[in-house]
Amino acid sequence: MFMGEFKHSIDAKGRLIMPSKFREELGEKFVITRGMDGCLFGYPQNEWEILEQKLKEMPLAKKDTRAFVRFFYSAATECEIDKQGRINLPTSLMSHAELEKACVVIGVSNRIEIWSEERWNKFSTEAEENFDEIAETMIDFGF
């Protein structure tokens, strides 16, 4: 399980050091793609395969399904962690998440998320302000 928040920097070549706490669980190769809310999602191979199976079962006759699947897969890329614990982020994904230098890597159960520090701070502030309201809606899901 991935959890925690780690601040890192992206170097001039688009390399990001993966938090050491996440490296083993991510494995040598894992998948990064566009995420929601302006971040990137990263999945270990086994979690990517589970997600891929669910996406295959979605009805392609629905326009929204086709759009989501295209958007999700078209940006997906396999990443490898080098000997220094870094990954190379494609420029298209960096643009999507507005990643430049300062970023935050967070653990979210079965995946990691990579955020620009600015976007993460904004998201965190808004979520914290609305946490009680959000928590109340979680009751509907048996939380």
N, C-alpha and C positions, 0 to 999 in steps of 0.2 A: 504494500500500500504506500502511495506517495502522500507525504504531508510536509508542511513547513513552507517557509518563505525565505528566499536567498537572493541577495542583491549581488549582481555581477556586471561586468562591462563587456561590450563587444569591441573587438579590436578593429583596426583599419581594414583587415582582410575578411571581416564578417565572421570571425571565430568567437565562439562563446564557450566559456568554461562551464561544464555541467557540474552542479553541486555533487560533491563526492558521495553524499548520502543517496543520490538517485542513480549513480552510474551502474551499480551492480544490477539493480532491478530493471533498468532500461535495457541492459544487455549490450553486446557489441554493436548491434544494428537495431535501430528503431525508426519509427515513422513520425515525421512532423508534417502538419498541414495547417491550413487556415482554421482558426478557432472562431468562436463567437465572442462578441463584445470587444472585438479589436485586438485579440491576442492570438497566439499560436497554440495548438494542441500537440502534444507529443505522446505517442503510445508505444509501449513495448510490443514486440511482434505478436505475442499471444493475445494481447488486448486488441491489437489492430485486426487480427483474424476474426475475433468475436464481433467486432464492429462491422467488418466487411460482410460477414454472414447476415447480419441484421439489415444492412443496406441492400443486399441482394434480394431480400424478401419484401422490400418495399414495392408498392405497385407503380411500375413505370408508366402506366397510363395517365397518372396524375402529373400535371405540369410542375407543381411545386416539388414533387419528389425528384423529377428529372433535374430540375434546377439545383436542388440541394446536392444531389449526388455528383453532378458535374462540378459544382463549386468546390466540394470537399475533395474529390479525387484529383482534379486538375492541378492542384497545388501540392499534393502529397509528395513527399520525397523521403527516401531512405537515408538516414544519417548514421555515421559511424563515429564513435568516440576515439580520438587519437590518443597517443601515449601520454600526452599532457592533460588529458581529460576534456579536450575541446571538441566542439562540433562546428562544422561550417554551415552557416545559414544562407540559403539562396536569397538573392536580392529581391525576388518577387515576394517571398515570405516576410522579409525585413520591411518591405514597403507596406504590405498589408497591416502589419502590427506597428508601423511607425517606429521601428527599432533603429536607433542610431548608436548610442554608446551605453548609457545607463539603462539597465533592465532588471527585471525581477523574475525569478523562476520559482514557481510555486507548485506544490504537490496537491493534487485534487483526486484522492482515492486511486483510481485506476489509470490516471494520466498525469502528465505535467502540463503546465501552461507557462508560456513565455510572454511577458508583458513589457512594454516600455515603462520605465519607472514613472513617468508622468501620467500615463493612462492608468497604471495600477493605483497610484496614489489617489487619483480622482475617483476611480471605481470603489476603492476601499472606504474613502470618506463618505460617499453616497450610501454604500451598503451599511456602514456603521450607523449613520443617521437613521436609516430605515430598518435596522435589525429587528426591533421589537415587532414591527408590522410584518416583516418577512417571516419571523418565527411563528407568528399567529397563523399564517397561511400554511405552514408546514404541518399543522395539526390535521389538515385535510388529507395529508398523505400518511398519517399514522405515526408522525414523529413525536 
